[in-house]
Amino acid sequence: MTQPTKASVFFQTAYEGRYTWDANFPGYTADVQLIQGEEVYTGEIIINCDLSIKVTGIADEQIQEGIYIQLQDVVIHRQHSSFEQSHGKCEFILGETDATGAVEILVKSDTVDSYYKIREGKISQVRRAIARNAFVIDTHENFDTGAGYIPSRYDATFRNSKTDEVTSVLKFEDTYEKFGDYYLMTKQVVHEYQNSDRATTEFRYSNIRLLGPRT
């Protein structure tokens, strides 16, 4: 990366302040329960030390795939990657400061441009558009682990980038607890709004057990 700028310093501070699992993360197993209205599905999950995921015990393939995708999202955000690895080749451009004190930063890469807002040393918004799809993620609350922050209440708004029409809105409420040396998700509630339809999905993880030390 070239000489640091004010924009890159702002972004690096927020990026490195996130909570991630370290290189000694052993993986874990848990029972999972997915609740959608009157329907309840139960199964088991494994996240291995290499962050590979396995979901078993659920006969409905679509539900099982939904849990897998949800866990993929969890792993992506907890996986540790240095700032240099992730953003070392990016260009950072400082934008305006909004009424809440959040500073906008444009992060330009070879593949896609992303817009972020940084408030009080934390990422409070992400905006990105790929082809006809655009999304904005706004974080309203963070959970402070003492070793980094985790977004705990946030919204994702999806739009058609050509027409600016909102296609769906997802509202997330996440709960984390400490097991051994690691914070792991124990519950996620997702409220989905699409046109006039509303659906709520709840993921519950229990009987969480860390796997053995990495060898």
C-alpha positions in Angstrom: 0.0 0.0 0.0 1.2 3.6 -0.7 1.8 6.1 2.1 -1.1 6.0 4.6 -3.7 8.8 4.2 -6.2 10.0 6.7 -8.9 8.0 5.0 -6.9 4.7 5.1 -6.0 5.3 8.8 -9.7 5.8 9.7 -10.7 2.7 7.8 -7.8 0.5 9.1 -8.6 1.5 12.7 -12.2 0.4 12.3 -11.3 -2.7 10.4 -8.8 -3.9 12.9 -11.1 -3.1 15.8 -13.6 -5.9 14.7 -13.7 -9.1 16.7 -12.2 -12.1 14.9 -11.1 -15.6 15.8 -7.4 -16.0 16.1 -5.1 -18.7 14.5 -5.7 -21.0 17.5 -9.5 -21.2 17.0 -10.3 -24.9 17.6 -13.8 -25.0 16.0 -16.9 -26.1 17.7 -20.1 -28.2 17.5 -23.6 -27.2 18.5 -27.2 -28.2 18.2 -29.2 -25.9 16.0 -32.9 -25.0 16.0 -34.5 -23.0 13.2 -37.9 -21.5 13.9 -40.2 -20.1 11.1 -43.7 -19.4 12.4 -45.1 -22.7 13.6 -42.4 -24.7 11.9 -39.4 -25.9 14.0 -36.4 -27.7 12.5 -33.5 -29.2 14.6 -30.1 -30.5 13.7 -26.4 -30.3 14.4 -23.6 -28.1 13.1 -19.8 -28.3 13.1 -17.5 -25.4 12.3 -14.0 -26.9 12.1 -10.7 -25.2 12.9 -10.2 -24.6 9.2 -13.6 -22.8 9.2 -15.3 -25.4 7.0 -18.9 -26.0 7.9 -21.1 -29.0 8.1 -24.9 -29.1 8.9 -26.5 -32.5 9.5 -29.8 -34.0 10.8 -32.3 -31.9 8.9 -34.4 -33.7 6.3 -35.5 -30.5 4.5 -32.6 -29.7 2.1 -33.7 -26.1 1.7 -33.7 -25.5 5.4 -30.4 -27.2 5.8 -28.9 -25.0 3.1 -30.3 -21.9 4.7 -28.5 -22.7 8.0 -25.3 -23.4 6.1 -25.5 -20.0 4.3 -26.2 -18.3 7.6 -23.1 -19.9 9.2 -21.0 -19.0 6.1 -21.9 -15.4 6.8 -20.9 -15.8 10.5 -17.6 -17.4 9.5 -16.7 -14.7 6.9 -17.0 -12.0 9.5 -15.2 -13.8 12.3 -12.3 -15.0 10.0 -9.1 -13.1 10.7 -7.4 -11.4 7.8 -4.8 -8.7 8.2 -5.6 -5.2 6.8 -2.7 -5.6 4.3 -4.1 -8.9 3.0 -7.6 -7.6 2.6 -7.1 -4.0 1.6 -3.4 -3.5 0.9 -4.0 -2.7 -2.8 -7.0 -0.5 -2.3 -7.3 3.2 -2.7 -9.0 5.2 0.1 -10.8 8.5 -0.5 -12.2 10.6 2.3 -15.7 11.8 2.0 -18.1 14.0 3.9 -19.0 13.8 7.6 -22.7 13.4 8.3 -24.8 14.9 11.0 -24.1 11.9 13.3 -20.4 12.4 13.1 -19.9 9.4 10.7 -17.1 9.8 8.1 -17.7 8.4 4.6 -14.8 6.6 3.0 -14.7 5.3 -0.5 -12.6 2.1 -0.8 -11.6 1.5 -4.5 -10.3 -1.9 -5.5 -9.7 -3.7 -8.8 -13.0 -5.5 -8.6 -15.6 -3.2 -6.9 -15.9 0.1 -5.2 -17.3 0.1 -1.7 -18.6 3.0 0.4 -18.2 2.9 4.2 -19.2 5.1 7.1 -16.9 5.1 10.2 -18.4 6.3 13.5 -16.4 6.3 16.8 -13.8 4.0 15.3 -16.4 1.4 14.1 -17.8 0.6 10.7 -21.4 1.8 10.8 -22.4 1.5 7.2 -21.4 -0.4 4.0 -22.7 0.4 0.6 -21.9 -1.6 -2.6 -23.4 -2.2 -6.0 -22.7 -5.2 -8.3 -24.4 -5.2 -11.7 -28.1 -4.7 -11.0 -27.9 -5.4 -7.3 -27.1 -2.9 -4.7 -27.2 -3.1 -0.9 -26.7 -0.9 2.2 -26.0 -2.4 5.6 -26.5 -0.1 8.6 -25.3 -1.1 12.0 -27.2 0.3 14.9 -25.7 -1.5 17.9 -22.4 -3.3 18.5 -21.4 -5.9 21.2 -18.1 -5.1 22.8 -16.2 -8.3 23.6 -13.2 -6.5 25.1 -11.2 -7.9 22.2 -13.1 -6.2 19.4 -16.6 -5.3 18.4 -19.3 -7.4 16.8 -22.4 -5.8 15.1 -25.4 -7.0 17.1 -28.3 -5.1 15.6 -28.2 -4.1 11.9 -30.3 -3.8 8.8 -29.6 -4.8 5.2 -31.5 -3.0 2.4 -31.4 -4.4 -1.1 -32.2 -2.4 -4.2 -32.3 -2.6 -8.0 -29.3 -0.5 -8.8 -30.9 0.6 -12.1 -34.3 1.7 -10.8 -33.4 2.3 -7.1 -36.4 0.2 -6.2 -36.2 -1.6 -2.8 -36.5 -5.3 -3.3 -36.1 -6.5 0.3 -35.1 -5.4 3.8 -33.6 -7.7 6.4 -33.3 -6.7 10.1 -30.9 -8.7 12.2 -30.6 -9.2 16.0 -27.5 -11.3 17.0 -26.5 -12.7 20.4 -23.0 -13.9 21.3 -21.7 -15.6 24.4 -18.2 -16.6 25.4 -17.1 -20.2 25.3 -13.5 -20.8 26.5 -11.5 -18.0 24.8 -14.0 -17.4 22.0 -17.2 -15.5 21.4 -19.7 -17.6 19.5 -23.2 -16.9 18.2 -26.0 -18.4 20.3 -29.0 -16.7 18.5 -29.9 -14.7 15.4 -33.3 -13.3 14.7 -34.0 -12.2 11.1 -37.0 -10.1 10.2 -37.5 -10.0 6.4 -39.7 -7.5 4.6 -40.5 -8.0 0.9 -43.3 -6.0 -0.7 -46.2 -6.4 1.7 -44.9 -9.7 3.1 -43.1 -10.1 6.4 -41.3 -13.2 7.7 -39.3 -13.9 10.8 -36.6 -16.6 11.1 -34.8 -17.5 14.3 -31.6 -19.5 14.6 -30.8 -20.9 18.0 -27.5 -22.6 18.9 -27.2 -24.7 22.1 -25.1 -27.4 23.6 -22.1 -25.6 22.2 -18.8 -27.4 22.6 -15.3 -26.3 21.5 -13.3 -28.9 19.7 -9.9 -30.0 20.8 -6.8 -27.9 20.5 -5.3 -27.5 17.0 -2.4 -29.7 16.3 
